[in-house]
Structure formats: C-alpha cells, structure tokens
Amino acid sequence: MKKLIRLLLIIAVAVVVFTGFRWYRYITNTDSPYDEIGITLNSAMPGPLNSWGCAKLKSTFAGSLPPYGCAAADGTQWK
C-alpha cells in the first residue's frame, strides 16, 4: 500500500512540475501569445498567477490583441 501511495504522489508531483514548466515557458516566450495550450493553462491558473502571466505577456506583446484570459470585456484591450 505504501508503494502505491508513493507512486501516486510521484505521478502527481511530476504532473504539477510539467504543467508549471509548460505554463512558465508560455508566459516567458517571445514568439506568440496565441499558443492554445499556454492560453488554456494561463486561464486555469489562480487569480494572482493569471494576472502576473497576463502582465508578463502584455509587456512582451503590447501591440498585439490579448489572448483569451487576458482580455478586458471588449476583447481588444489587455486587462
């Protein structure tokens, strides 16, 4: 039973680390703010992380339309 719990814990930690790395890689990219997986991950992040991610994307892509999750109510302005 202990081995099963340890295995499940290792899998859970690996998923969290992989997801966090993928999200951070999207936030700090310089190619495009429109990566579908990155947008989904950023939208699913808690409020403070989402706000930080949107601010980071805005500083890199200020001249572009904001991706889903970073747009204001009209969809054309960064929040």
N, CA, C and O of each residue as an XYZ file, in Angstrom:
316
protein
N       0.817     -1.192      0.000
C       0.000      0.000      0.000
C       0.861      1.255      0.000
O       0.536      2.232     -0.675
N       1.962      1.236      0.757
C       2.849      2.389      0.801
C       3.468      2.661     -0.570
O       3.659      3.816     -0.951
N       3.779      1.594     -1.307
C       4.375      1.757     -2.631
C       3.392      2.410     -3.589
O       3.785      3.238     -4.411
N       2.120      2.046     -3.494
C       1.093      2.639     -4.350
C       0.932      4.122     -4.046
O       0.850      4.942     -4.959
N       0.888      4.460     -2.776
C       0.762      5.869     -2.384
C       1.977      6.659     -2.847
O       1.837      7.777     -3.343
N       3.155      6.095     -2.692
C       4.385      6.759     -3.145
C       4.363      6.964     -4.655
O       4.739      8.031     -5.140
N       3.926      5.955     -5.400
C       3.845      6.059     -6.854
C       2.853      7.144     -7.269
O       3.144      7.944     -8.158
N       1.694      7.172     -6.634
C       0.696      8.198     -6.949
C       1.208      9.595     -6.611
O       0.949     10.547     -7.347
N       1.919      9.718     -5.521
C       2.494     11.004     -5.140
C       3.545     11.456     -6.147
O       3.591     12.631     -6.513
N       4.372     10.550     -6.586
C       5.398     10.881     -7.586
C       4.742     11.309     -8.893
O       5.185     12.271     -9.521
N       3.706     10.617     -9.304
C       2.996     10.976    -10.537
C       2.357     12.353    -10.398
O       2.423     13.163    -11.322
N       1.741     12.623     -9.252
C       1.099     13.928     -9.040
C       2.126     15.058     -9.070
O       1.885     16.100     -9.680
N       3.256     14.860     -8.420
C       4.309     15.884     -8.422
C       4.841     16.092     -9.840
O       5.084     17.228    -10.247
N       5.022     15.020    -10.586
C       5.523     15.130    -11.961
C       4.544     15.913    -12.835
O       4.964     16.732    -13.653
N       3.263     15.671    -12.671
C       2.259     16.403    -13.451
C       2.279     17.889    -13.101
O       2.209     18.737    -13.990
N       2.375     18.204    -11.820
C       2.408     19.608    -11.395
C       3.663     20.305    -11.930
O       3.584     21.434    -12.413
N       4.801     19.647    -11.849
C       6.053     20.237    -12.334
C       5.996     20.432    -13.850
O       6.379     21.491    -14.349
N       5.528     19.440    -14.578
C       5.447     19.551    -16.032
C       4.487     20.661    -16.444
O       4.800     21.457    -17.329
N       3.318     20.718    -15.803
C       2.326     21.746    -16.130
C       2.859     23.138    -15.793
O       2.701     24.071    -16.580
N       3.483     23.278    -14.638
C       4.057     24.570    -14.252
C       5.154     25.015    -15.190
O       5.229     26.192    -15.541
N       6.008     24.092    -15.604
C       7.069     24.427    -16.552
C       6.483     24.844    -17.888
O       6.954     25.806    -18.494
N       5.461     24.136    -18.359
C       4.839     24.455    -19.653
C       4.173     25.822    -19.599
O       4.250     26.584    -20.563
N       3.522     26.141    -18.487
C       2.886     27.446    -18.324
C       3.940     28.557    -18.288
O       3.790     29.583    -18.951
N       4.999     28.345    -17.512
C       6.054     29.362    -17.415
C       6.733     29.570    -18.760
O       7.074     30.699    -19.114
N       6.930     28.509    -19.503
C       7.538     28.634    -20.836
C       6.645     29.452    -21.763
O       7.146     30.226    -22.579
N       5.326     29.289    -21.644
C       4.397     30.088    -22.453
C       4.454     31.560    -22.046
O       4.502     32.437    -22.909
N       4.451     31.838    -20.751
C       4.440     33.213    -20.262
C       5.707     33.964    -20.665
O       5.646     35.159    -20.955
N       6.831     33.295    -20.685
C       8.098     33.965    -20.972
C       8.526     33.841    -22.434
O       9.650     34.210    -22.775
N       7.647     33.329    -23.304
C       8.028     33.171    -24.708
C       8.103     34.524    -25.407
O       7.581     35.516    -24.897
N       8.735     34.569    -26.546
C       8.828     35.804    -27.318
C       8.322     35.608    -28.741
O       8.495     36.490    -29.582
N       7.698     34.467    -29.022
C       7.221     34.186    -30.372
C       5.796     34.651    -30.601
O       5.542     35.441    -31.510
N       4.867     34.176    -29.795
C       3.457     34.474    -29.998
C       2.682     34.279    -28.695
O       2.964     33.352    -27.936
N       1.701     35.158    -28.434
C       0.878     34.976    -27.243
C      -0.322     34.050    -27.498
O      -1.171     33.889    -26.621
N      -0.398     33.445    -28.682
C      -1.587     32.700    -29.084
C      -1.394     31.182    -29.105
O      -2.033     30.498    -29.904
N      -0.540     30.651    -28.260
C      -0.359     29.210    -28.128
C      -1.563     28.637    -27.378
O      -1.836     29.044    -26.249
N      -2.280     27.702    -27.991
C      -3.530     27.214    -27.413
C      -3.352     26.567    -26.046
O      -4.146     26.804    -25.135
N      -2.324     25.758    -25.901
C      -2.097     25.097    -24.614
C      -1.715     26.121    -23.553
O      -2.186     26.048    -22.419
N      -0.865     27.071    -23.918
C      -0.467     28.111    -22.978
C      -1.639     28.967    -22.540
O      -1.752     29.314    -21.365
N      -2.505     29.306    -23.469
C      -3.686     30.102    -23.133
C      -4.576     29.338    -22.158
O      -5.079     29.909    -21.190
N      -4.766     28.058    -22.413
C      -5.592     27.229    -21.531
C      -4.990     27.142    -20.140
O      -5.695     27.287    -19.141
N      -3.682     26.906    -20.074
C      -3.026     26.818    -18.768
C      -3.099     28.150    -18.028
O      -3.388     28.169    -16.832
N      -2.845     29.260    -18.714
C      -2.882     30.563    -18.062
C      -4.293     30.891    -17.575
O      -4.462     31.455    -16.494
N      -5.292     30.546    -18.360
C      -6.675     30.805    -17.950
C      -7.071     29.974    -16.733
O      -7.926     30.390    -15.950
N      -6.458     28.811    -16.569
C      -6.791     27.932    -15.453
C      -6.023     28.274    -14.177
O      -6.330     27.740    -13.112
N      -5.046     29.143    -14.272
C      -4.248     29.498    -13.093
C      -5.069     30.347    -12.125
O      -5.984     31.058    -12.541
N      -4.743     30.273    -10.834
C      -5.429     31.132     -9.855
C      -5.194     32.612    -10.176
O      -4.247     32.959    -10.881
N      -6.049     33.459     -9.662
C      -6.035     34.887     -9.953
C      -4.680     35.572     -9.968
O      -4.335     36.192    -10.973
N      -3.896     35.489     -8.899
C      -2.611     36.189     -8.891
C      -1.634     35.684     -9.958
O      -0.919     36.478    -10.569
N      -1.602     34.375    -10.182
C      -0.713     33.837    -11.220
C      -1.191     34.224    -12.609
O      -0.383     34.532    -13.485
N      -2.511     34.208    -12.814
C      -3.057     34.633    -14.101
C      -2.749     36.101    -14.352
O      -2.358     36.469    -15.460
N      -2.919     36.936    -13.347
C      -2.636     38.371    -13.502
C      -1.161     38.615    -13.805
O      -0.823     39.438    -14.656
N      -0.285     37.895    -13.105
C       1.148     38.048    -13.364
C       1.483     37.590    -14.776
O       2.250     38.244    -15.484
N       0.903     36.460    -15.182
C       1.144     35.948    -16.528
C       0.652     36.907    -17.600
O       1.330     37.120    -18.604
N      -0.523     37.485    -17.390
C      -1.056     38.447    -18.361
C      -0.195     39.699    -18.420
O       0.037     40.239    -19.502
N       0.281     40.168    -17.271
C       1.152     41.342    -17.256
C       2.459     41.064    -17.994
O       2.964     41.919    -18.721
N       3.000     39.866    -17.803
C       4.236     39.488    -18.493
C       4.006     39.401    -19.997
O       4.833     39.873    -20.777
N       2.895     38.806    -20.408
C       2.575     38.727    -21.837
C       2.336     40.126    -22.412
O       2.758     40.423    -23.529
N       1.659     40.978    -21.645
C       1.389     42.334    -22.115
C       2.686     43.106    -22.328
O       2.804     43.850    -23.301
N       3.655     42.944    -21.440
C       4.924     43.660    -21.601
C       5.691     43.173    -22.828
O       6.439     43.939    -23.437
N       5.509     41.906    -23.192
C       6.200     41.356    -24.353
C       5.440     41.625    -25.646
O       6.058     41.895    -26.676
N       4.113     41.556    -25.611
C       3.299     41.670    -26.820
C       2.297     42.815    -26.713
O       1.116     42.622    -27.003
N       2.734     43.985    -26.309
C       1.832     45.117    -26.077
C       1.068     45.523    -27.335
O      -0.060     46.005    -27.229
N       1.639     45.346    -28.503
C       0.986     45.755    -29.740
C       0.023     44.738    -30.310
O      -0.608     45.001    -31.334
N      -0.111     43.584    -29.679
C      -0.979     42.516    -30.173
C      -2.296     42.495    -29.413
O      -2.412     43.054    -28.323
N      -3.290     41.837    -30.011
C      -4.533     41.620    -29.294
C      -4.257     40.633    -28.155
O      -3.468     39.704    -28.326
N      -4.886     40.821    -27.016
C      -4.638     39.919    -25.879
C      -5.254     38.546    -26.123
O      -6.305     38.447    -26.756
N      -4.616     37.491    -25.633
C      -5.209     36.153    -25.728
C      -6.362     36.009    -24.746
O      -6.531     36.826    -23.841
N      -7.146     34.968    -24.936
C      -8.256     34.668    -24.029
C      -7.723     34.549    -22.607
O      -6.696     33.912    -22.376
N      -8.407     35.148    -21.675
C      -7.986     35.111    -20.277
C      -7.224     36.350    -19.868
O      -7.076     36.623    -18.676
N      -6.731     37.113    -20.850
C      -6.001     38.342    -20.568
C      -6.706     39.557    -21.161
O      -6.221     40.683    -21.045
N      -7.845     39.325    -21.793
C      -8.564     40.422    -22.452
C      -9.582     41.042    -21.510
O     -10.171     40.365    -20.666
N      -9.775     42.339    -21.673
C     -10.831     43.039    -20.926
C     -12.179     42.656    -21.546
O     -12.233     41.817    -22.445
N     -13.238     43.255    -21.078
C     -14.590     42.894    -21.507
C     -14.798     43.053    -23.006
O     -15.541     42.273    -23.604
N     -14.165     44.039    -23.629
C     -14.367     44.246    -25.067
C     -13.557     43.303    -25.942
O     -13.810     43.210    -27.143
N     -12.588     42.603    -25.364
C     -11.789     41.623    -26.090
C     -10.638     42.195    -26.878
O      -9.875     41.447    -27.490
N     -10.493     43.522    -26.878
C      -9.408     44.130    -27.646
C      -8.374     44.810    -26.762
O      -7.302     45.184    -27.238
N      -8.680     44.973    -25.495
C      -7.766     45.639    -24.554
C      -7.236     44.624    -23.553
O      -7.932     43.681    -23.178
N      -6.005     44.827    -23.131
C      -5.420     43.990    -22.081
C      -6.043     44.375    -20.755
O      -6.360     45.545    -20.541
N      -6.226     43.416    -19.857
C      -6.751     43.781    -18.529
C      -5.641     44.106    -17.595
O      -5.887     44.435    -16.434
